[in-house]
Amino acid sequence: MPKAYWIGRVDVQDPEAYKAYVAANAAPFAKYGARFLVRAGRFEAPEGIARSRQVVIEFPDYEAALACYRSPEYQAAMALRTAASIGDLVIVEGYDGPQP
């Protein structure tokens, strides 16, 4: 079964308030087996439009990724995020097929 990923791009408008979101998202992420693969490191955007912060979070499977997002715990955390930032989030199933 393929893993799944949250791919987020965020512009933080209030860094102090955003810290409350980071603290609040820890419990639902742990509950649903999330693991950060990318968390606001250095980046270059050779094509398209980027935001100031890129995040990729891995989940055990697509169902866990969706369940985390829809959970009451994450929805409460998300309210803190939307008050402190603007962003985009895609939840996508990974690929387990043949590689070139």
N, CA, C and O atoms as a GROMACS GRO file, in nm:
protein
  400
    1MET      N    1   0.084  -0.117   0.000
    1MET     CA    2   0.000   0.000   0.000
    1MET      C    3   0.089   0.125   0.000
    1MET      O    4   0.179   0.136   0.083
    2PRO      N    5   0.065   0.217  -0.093
    2PRO     CA    6   0.150   0.337  -0.099
    2PRO      C    7   0.127   0.431   0.020
    2PRO      O    8   0.018   0.437   0.077
    3LYS      N    9   0.232   0.502   0.053
    3LYS     CA   10   0.219   0.606   0.155
    3LYS      C   11   0.144   0.724   0.094
    3LYS      O   12   0.110   0.723  -0.024
    4ALA      N   13   0.118   0.824   0.176
    4ALA     CA   14   0.050   0.945   0.128
    4ALA      C   15   0.122   1.066   0.186
    4ALA      O   16   0.198   1.055   0.283
    5TYR      N   17   0.097   1.180   0.127
    5TYR     CA   18   0.172   1.300   0.162
    5TYR      C   19   0.081   1.422   0.167
    5TYR      O   20  -0.012   1.438   0.087
    6TRP      N   21   0.112   1.508   0.262
    6TRP     CA   22   0.059   1.644   0.260
    6TRP      C   23   0.169   1.727   0.200
    6TRP      O   24   0.284   1.720   0.244
    7ILE      N   25   0.136   1.807   0.100
    7ILE     CA   26   0.231   1.899   0.040
    7ILE      C   27   0.175   2.039   0.064
    7ILE      O   28   0.071   2.076   0.009
    8GLY      N   29   0.245   2.114   0.147
    8GLY     CA   30   0.198   2.246   0.184
    8GLY      C   31   0.295   2.354   0.144
    8GLY      O   32   0.417   2.335   0.144
    9ARG      N   33   0.239   2.469   0.110
    9ARG     CA   34   0.318   2.589   0.081
    9ARG      C   35   0.255   2.701   0.162
    9ARG      O   36   0.135   2.726   0.151
   10VAL      N   37   0.334   2.768   0.243
   10VAL     CA   38   0.278   2.861   0.341
   10VAL      C   39   0.357   2.992   0.344
   10VAL      O   40   0.479   2.992   0.333
   11ASP      N   41   0.284   3.101   0.358
   11ASP     CA   42   0.343   3.231   0.392
   11ASP      C   43   0.294   3.265   0.532
   11ASP      O   44   0.175   3.286   0.554
   12VAL      N   45   0.386   3.269   0.627
   12VAL     CA   46   0.351   3.299   0.766
   12VAL      C   47   0.346   3.451   0.782
   12VAL      O   48   0.443   3.521   0.754
   13GLN      N   49   0.231   3.500   0.827
   13GLN     CA   50   0.213   3.643   0.847
   13GLN      C   51   0.237   3.685   0.991
   13GLN      O   52   0.273   3.800   1.017
   14ASP      N   53   0.218   3.594   1.084
   14ASP     CA   54   0.236   3.623   1.227
   14ASP      C   55   0.316   3.508   1.289
   14ASP      O   56   0.257   3.411   1.337
   15PRO      N   57   0.450   3.519   1.289
   15PRO     CA   58   0.534   3.408   1.337
   15PRO      C   59   0.505   3.368   1.482
   15PRO      O   60   0.513   3.249   1.514
   16GLU      N   61   0.474   3.461   1.568
   16GLU     CA   62   0.446   3.426   1.708
   16GLU      C   63   0.318   3.345   1.719
   16GLU      O   64   0.313   3.245   1.791
   17ALA      N   65   0.214   3.386   1.649
   17ALA     CA   66   0.088   3.312   1.652
   17ALA      C   67   0.103   3.176   1.583
   17ALA      O   68   0.036   3.080   1.622
   18TYR      N   69   0.189   3.167   1.482
   18TYR     CA   70   0.210   3.041   1.410
   18TYR      C   71   0.271   2.935   1.502
   18TYR      O   72   0.249   2.815   1.482
   19LYS      N   73   0.346   2.978   1.602
   19LYS     CA   74   0.405   2.883   1.698
   19LYS      C   75   0.295   2.804   1.770
   19LYS      O   76   0.316   2.687   1.804
   20ALA      N   77   0.180   2.865   1.794
   20ALA     CA   78   0.069   2.795   1.860
   20ALA      C   79   0.016   2.684   1.769
   20ALA      O   80  -0.022   2.577   1.818
   21TYR      N   81   0.013   2.708   1.638
   21TYR     CA   82  -0.028   2.604   1.543
   21TYR      C   83   0.070   2.487   1.545
   21TYR      O   84   0.029   2.371   1.548
   22VAL      N   85   0.199   2.518   1.543
   22VAL     CA   86   0.302   2.413   1.546
   22VAL      C   87   0.286   2.327   1.671
   22VAL      O   88   0.298   2.205   1.664
   23ALA      N   89   0.260   2.389   1.784
   23ALA     CA   90   0.241   2.313   1.909
   23ALA      C   91   0.114   2.229   1.902
   23ALA      O   92   0.112   2.115   1.950
   24ALA      N   93   0.007   2.284   1.844
   24ALA     CA   94  -0.121   2.214   1.841
   24ALA      C   95  -0.126   2.100   1.740
   24ALA      O   96  -0.203   2.006   1.756
   25ASN      N   97  -0.044   2.107   1.635
   25ASN     CA   98  -0.051   2.002   1.534
   25ASN      C   99   0.027   1.876   1.574
   25ASN      O  100   0.012   1.772   1.510
   26ALA      N  101   0.109   1.884   1.677
   26ALA     CA  102   0.192   1.770   1.717
   26ALA      C  103   0.108   1.649   1.757
   26ALA      O  104   0.143   1.536   1.720
   27ALA      N  105   0.001   1.667   1.830
   27ALA     CA  106  -0.080   1.554   1.876
   27ALA      C  107  -0.150   1.482   1.760
   27ALA      O  108  -0.141   1.360   1.752
   28PRO      N  109  -0.220   1.555   1.670
   28PRO     CA  110  -0.282   1.480   1.560
   28PRO      C  111  -0.179   1.418   1.466
   28PRO      O  112  -0.202   1.310   1.413
   29PHE      N  113  -0.066   1.484   1.445
   29PHE     CA  114   0.036   1.424   1.358
   29PHE      C  115   0.088   1.295   1.419
   29PHE      O  116   0.107   1.196   1.348
   30ALA      N  117   0.113   1.294   1.548
   30ALA     CA  118   0.159   1.170   1.614
   30ALA      C  119   0.052   1.062   1.607
   30ALA      O  120   0.082   0.946   1.581
   31LYS      N  121  -0.073   1.100   1.630
   31LYS     CA  122  -0.184   1.004   1.630
   31LYS      C  123  -0.199   0.933   1.495
   31LYS      O  124  -0.233   0.815   1.491
   32TYR      N  125  -0.174   1.005   1.385
   32TYR     CA  126  -0.194   0.948   1.252
   32TYR      C  127  -0.064   0.908   1.182
   32TYR      O  128  -0.063   0.881   1.062
   33GLY      N  129   0.046   0.903   1.256
   33GLY     CA  130   0.171   0.851   1.202
   33GLY      C  131   0.242   0.943   1.104
   33GLY      O  132   0.312   0.896   1.015
   34ALA      N  133   0.226   1.073   1.120
   34ALA     CA  134   0.289   1.169   1.030
   34ALA      C  135   0.439   1.178   1.056
   34ALA      O  136   0.486   1.160   1.169
   35ARG      N  137   0.511   1.207   0.949
   35ARG     CA  138   0.656   1.225   0.958
   35ARG      C  139   0.697   1.335   0.861
   35ARG      O  140   0.668   1.327   0.742
   36PHE      N  141   0.765   1.438   0.912
   36PHE     CA  142   0.809   1.547   0.826
   36PHE      C  143   0.924   1.501   0.738
   36PHE      O  144   1.023   1.446   0.787
   37LEU      N  145   0.911   1.524   0.608
   37LEU     CA  146   1.019   1.500   0.513
   37LEU      C  147   1.084   1.632   0.472
   37LEU      O  148   1.205   1.638   0.448
   38VAL      N  149   1.003   1.735   0.464
   38VAL     CA  150   1.049   1.871   0.432
   38VAL      C  151   0.980   1.964   0.530
   38VAL      O  152   0.859   1.957   0.549
   39ARG      N  153   1.060   2.052   0.592
   39ARG     CA  154   1.000   2.144   0.688
   39ARG      C  155   1.073   2.278   0.681
   39ARG      O  156   1.156   2.311   0.766
   40ALA      N  157   1.039   2.355   0.576
   40ALA     CA  158   1.086   2.493   0.562
   40ALA      C  159   1.237   2.505   0.544
   40ALA      O  160   1.296   2.602   0.591
   41GLY      N  161   1.300   2.411   0.477
   41GLY     CA  162   1.442   2.422   0.447
   41GLY      C  163   1.468   2.514   0.329
   41GLY      O  164   1.377   2.579   0.276
   42ARG      N  165   1.594   2.518   0.291
   42ARG     CA  166   1.631   2.599   0.174
   42ARG      C  167   1.560   2.545   0.050
   42ARG      O  168   1.538   2.424   0.038
   43PHE      N  169   1.524   2.635  -0.041
   43PHE     CA  170   1.460   2.591  -0.164
   43PHE      C  171   1.485   2.692  -0.274
   43PHE      O  172   1.524   2.807  -0.250
   44GLU      N  173   1.462   2.647  -0.394
   44GLU     CA  174   1.465   2.731  -0.513
   44GLU      C  175   1.341   2.696  -0.593
   44GLU      O  176   1.303   2.580  -0.599
   45ALA      N  177   1.278   2.794  -0.653
   45ALA     CA  178   1.158   2.772  -0.733
   45ALA      C  179   1.189   2.808  -0.879
   45ALA      O  180   1.162   2.920  -0.921
   46PRO      N  181   1.246   2.714  -0.955
   46PRO     CA  182   1.282   2.746  -1.092
   46PRO      C  183   1.162   2.765  -1.185
   46PRO      O  184   1.175   2.822  -1.293
   47GLU      N  185   1.045   2.718  -1.143
   47GLU     CA  186   0.923   2.736  -1.222
   47GLU      C  187   0.806   2.762  -1.129
   47GLU      O  188   0.802   2.712  -1.017
   48GLY      N  189   0.712   2.840  -1.176
   48GLY     CA  190   0.590   2.864  -1.100
   48GLY      C  191   0.608   2.962  -0.986
   48GLY      O  192   0.708   3.034  -0.978
   49ILE      N  193   0.510   2.962  -0.898
   49ILE     CA  194   0.506   3.055  -0.784
   49ILE      C  195   0.527   2.975  -0.656
   49ILE      O  196   0.464   2.871  -0.636
   50ALA      N  197   0.615   3.024  -0.572
   50ALA     CA  198   0.640   2.958  -0.444
   50ALA      C  199   0.597   3.048  -0.329
   50ALA      O  200   0.586   3.170  -0.345
   51ARG      N  201   0.573   2.988  -0.217
   51ARG     CA  202   0.551   3.063  -0.094
   51ARG      C  203   0.681   3.056  -0.014
   51ARG      O  204   0.775   2.988  -0.056
   52SER      N  205   0.688   3.123   0.097
   52SER     CA  206   0.814   3.132   0.172
   52SER      C  207   0.849   3.005   0.248
   52SER      O  208   0.964   2.988   0.288
   53ARG      N  209   0.753   2.916   0.267
   53ARG     CA  210   0.774   2.795   0.347
   53ARG      C  211   0.714   2.675   0.275
   53ARG      O  212   0.596   2.677   0.239
   54GLN      N  213   0.792   2.570   0.254
   54GLN     CA  214   0.746   2.448   0.188
   54GLN      C  215   0.748   2.335   0.292
   54GLN      O  216   0.841   2.326   0.373
   55VAL      N  217   0.646   2.250   0.290
   55VAL     CA  218   0.637   2.140   0.387
   55VAL      C  219   0.587   2.015   0.315
   55VAL      O  220   0.492   2.021   0.237
   56VAL      N  221   0.651   1.901   0.342
   56VAL     CA  222   0.603   1.771   0.294
   56VAL      C  223   0.597   1.679   0.415
   56VAL      O  224   0.696   1.658   0.484
   57ILE      N  225   0.479   1.625   0.439
   57ILE     CA  226   0.457   1.536   0.554
   57ILE      C  227   0.411   1.401   0.501
   57ILE      O  228   0.317   1.393   0.423
   58GLU      N  229   0.478   1.296   0.545
   58GLU     CA  230   0.447   1.160   0.501
   58GLU      C  231   0.353   1.094   0.601
   58GLU      O  232   0.368   1.109   0.723
   59PHE      N  233   0.256   1.019   0.549
   59PHE     CA  234   0.163   0.940   0.631
   59PHE      C  235   0.172   0.794   0.586
   59PHE      O  236   0.212   0.765   0.474
   60PRO      N  237   0.134   0.702   0.674
   60PRO     CA  238   0.141   0.560   0.639
   60PRO      C  239   0.061   0.523   0.515
   60PRO      O  240   0.100   0.433   0.439
   61ASP      N  241  -0.053   0.592   0.492
   61ASP     CA  242  -0.136   0.565   0.376
   61ASP      C  243  -0.231   0.683   0.355
   61ASP      O  244  -0.238   0.774   0.437
   62TYR      N  245  -0.303   0.680   0.244
   62TYR     CA  246  -0.394   0.788   0.206
   62TYR      C  247  -0.505   0.807   0.308
   62TYR      O  248  -0.543   0.920   0.339
   63GLU      N  249  -0.558   0.698   0.360
   63GLU     CA  250  -0.667   0.707   0.457
   63GLU      C  251  -0.621   0.780   0.584
   63GLU      O  252  -0.695   0.861   0.639
   64ALA      N  253  -0.500   0.750   0.630
   64ALA     CA  254  -0.447   0.818   0.750
   64ALA      C  255  -0.426   0.967   0.723
   64ALA      O  256  -0.452   1.050   0.810
   65ALA      N  257  -0.380   1.001   0.604
   65ALA     CA  258  -0.358   1.142   0.569
   65ALA      C  259  -0.489   1.219   0.570
   65ALA      O  260  -0.496   1.330   0.622
   66LEU      N  261  -0.592   1.159   0.513
   66LEU     CA  262  -0.724   1.225   0.513
   66LEU      C  263  -0.784   1.230   0.653
   66LEU      O  264  -0.840   1.332   0.693
   67ALA      N  265  -0.771   1.120   0.728
   67ALA     CA  266  -0.827   1.116   0.863
   67ALA      C  267  -0.761   1.221   0.953
   67ALA      O  268  -0.829   1.284   1.034
   68CYS      N  269  -0.633   1.240   0.939
   68CYS     CA  270  -0.564   1.342   1.018
   68CYS      C  271  -0.620   1.480   0.987
   68CYS      O  272  -0.654   1.556   1.077
   69TYR      N  273  -0.630   1.511   0.858
   69TYR     CA  274  -0.680   1.643   0.819
   69TYR      C  275  -0.822   1.666   0.870
   69TYR      O  276  -0.854   1.775   0.916
   70ARG      N  277  -0.904   1.565   0.863
   70ARG     CA  278  -1.045   1.578   0.901
   70ARG      C  279  -1.069   1.564   1.051
   70ARG      O  280  -1.181   1.588   1.098
   71SER      N  281  -0.968   1.526   1.128
   71SER     CA  282  -0.985   1.504   1.271
   71SER      C  283  -1.017   1.633   1.345
   71SER      O  284  -0.972   1.741   1.304
   72PRO      N  285  -1.093   1.624   1.452
   72PRO     CA  286  -1.122   1.743   1.532
   72PRO      C  287  -0.994   1.808   1.586
   72PRO      O  288  -0.986   1.930   1.598
   73GLU      N  289  -0.895   1.725   1.618
   73GLU     CA  290  -0.770   1.779   1.672
   73GLU      C  291  -0.698   1.865   1.569
   73GLU      O  292  -0.648   1.974   1.600
   74TYR      N  293  -0.692   1.816   1.445
   74TYR     CA  294  -0.623   1.897   1.343
   74TYR      C  295  -0.707   2.017   1.303
   74TYR      O  296  -0.652   2.124   1.277
   75GLN      N  297  -0.837   2.002   1.298
   75GLN     CA  298  -0.921   2.117   1.263
   75GLN      C  299  -0.903   2.231   1.364
   75GLN      O  300  -0.905   2.348   1.326
   76ALA      N  301  -0.886   2.196   1.491
   76ALA     CA  302  -0.860   2.299   1.593
   76ALA      C  303  -0.724   2.364   1.568
   76ALA      O  304  -0.711   2.486   1.580
   77ALA      N  305  -0.624   2.283   1.534
   77ALA     CA  306  -0.491   2.337   1.503
   77ALA      C  307  -0.497   2.424   1.378
   77ALA      O  308  -0.436   2.531   1.373
   78MET      N  309  -0.572   2.379   1.278
   78MET     CA  310  -0.582   2.453   1.153
   78MET      C  311  -0.640   2.593   1.174
   78MET      O  312  -0.600   2.687   1.105
   79ALA      N  313  -0.732   2.607   1.267
   79ALA     CA  314  -0.786   2.740   1.296
   79ALA      C  315  -0.676   2.835   1.342
   79ALA      O  316  -0.680   2.954   1.310
   80LEU      N  317  -0.579   2.783   1.415
   80LEU     CA  318  -0.464   2.864   1.457
   80LEU      C  319  -0.377   2.900   1.337
   80LEU      O  320  -0.327   3.012   1.326
   81ARG      N  321  -0.360   2.803   1.245
   81ARG     CA  322  -0.277   2.827   1.126
   81ARG      C  323  -0.339   2.932   1.036
   81ARG      O  324  -0.269   3.022   0.990
   82THR      N  325  -0.467   2.921   1.010
   82THR     CA  326  -0.530   3.014   0.916
   82THR      C  327  -0.536   3.157   0.972
   82THR      O  328  -0.546   3.253   0.896
   83ALA      N  329  -0.529   3.170   1.103
   83ALA     CA  330  -0.525   3.303   1.163
   83ALA      C  331  -0.386   3.367   1.152
   83ALA      O  332  -0.372   3.488   1.163
   84ALA      N  333  -0.283   3.284   1.130
   84ALA     CA  334  -0.146   3.333   1.132
   84ALA      C  335  -0.075   3.324   0.997
   84ALA      O  336   0.037   3.372   0.983
   85SER      N  337  -0.141   3.262   0.896
   85SER     CA  338  -0.073   3.240   0.769
   85SER      C  339  -0.173   3.221   0.656
   85SER      O  340  -0.293   3.206   0.679
   86ILE      N  341  -0.120   3.222   0.535
   86ILE     CA  342  -0.199   3.181   0.419
   86ILE      C  343  -0.121   3.071   0.349
   86ILE      O  344   0.002   3.070   0.353
   87GLY      N  345  -0.192   2.980   0.287
   87GLY     CA  346  -0.119   2.871   0.223
   87GLY      C  347  -0.205   2.783   0.137
   87GLY      O  348  -0.325   2.805   0.121
   88ASP      N  349  -0.139   2.682   0.083
   88ASP     CA  350  -0.203   2.583  -0.003
   88ASP      C  351  -0.164   2.446   0.051
   88ASP      O  352  -0.053   2.426   0.099
   89LEU      N  353  -0.258   2.352   0.044
   89LEU     CA  354  -0.231   2.216   0.090
   89LEU      C  355  -0.292   2.118  -0.008
   89LEU      O  356  -0.407   2.132  -0.048
   90VAL      N  357  -0.213   2.018  -0.046
   90VAL     CA  358  -0.260   1.908  -0.130
   90VAL      C  359  -0.233   1.780  -0.054
   90VAL      O  360  -0.125   1.763   0.003
   91ILE      N  361  -0.330   1.690  -0.052
   91ILE     CA  362  -0.311   1.557   0.006
   91ILE      C  363  -0.308   1.460  -0.110
   91ILE      O  364  -0.404   1.451  -0.186
   92VAL      N  365  -0.198   1.386  -0.124
   92VAL     CA  366  -0.179   1.303  -0.241
   92VAL      C  367  -0.128   1.164  -0.203
   92VAL      O  368  -0.046   1.148  -0.113
   93GLU      N  369  -0.180   1.064  -0.274
   93GLU     CA  370  -0.134   0.928  -0.253
   93GLU      C  371   0.000   0.909  -0.324
   93GLU      O  372   0.019   0.957  -0.436
   94GLY      N  373   0.091   0.838  -0.259
   94GLY     CA  374   0.220   0.810  -0.318
   94GLY      C  375   0.212   0.709  -0.432
   94GLY      O  376   0.104   0.658  -0.462
   95TYR      N  377   0.324   0.682  -0.493
   95TYR     CA  378   0.333   0.592  -0.608
   95TYR      C  379   0.422   0.475  -0.571
   95TYR      O  380   0.534   0.493  -0.526
   96ASP      N  381   0.370   0.354  -0.590
   96ASP     CA  382   0.445   0.232  -0.560
   96ASP      C  383   0.479   0.150  -0.685
   96ASP      O  384   0.526   0.036  -0.673
   97GLY      N  385   0.457   0.205  -0.802
   97GLY     CA  386   0.478   0.131  -0.926
   97GLY      C  387   0.622   0.127  -0.970
   97GLY      O  388   0.712   0.171  -0.897
   98PRO      N  389   0.646   0.075  -1.090
   98PRO     CA  390   0.781   0.064  -1.141
   98PRO      C  391   0.846   0.200  -1.160
   98PRO      O  392   0.778   0.300  -1.184
   99GLN      N  393   0.976   0.203  -1.149
   99GLN     CA  394   1.054   0.325  -1.167
   99GLN      C  395   1.136   0.312  -1.295
   99GLN      O  396   1.165   0.202  -1.340
  100PRO      N  397   1.173   0.425  -1.352
  100PRO     CA  398   1.255   0.420  -1.476
  100PRO      C  399   1.390   0.354  -1.452
  100PRO      O  400   1.470   0.342  -1.545
   0.00000   0.00000   0.00000
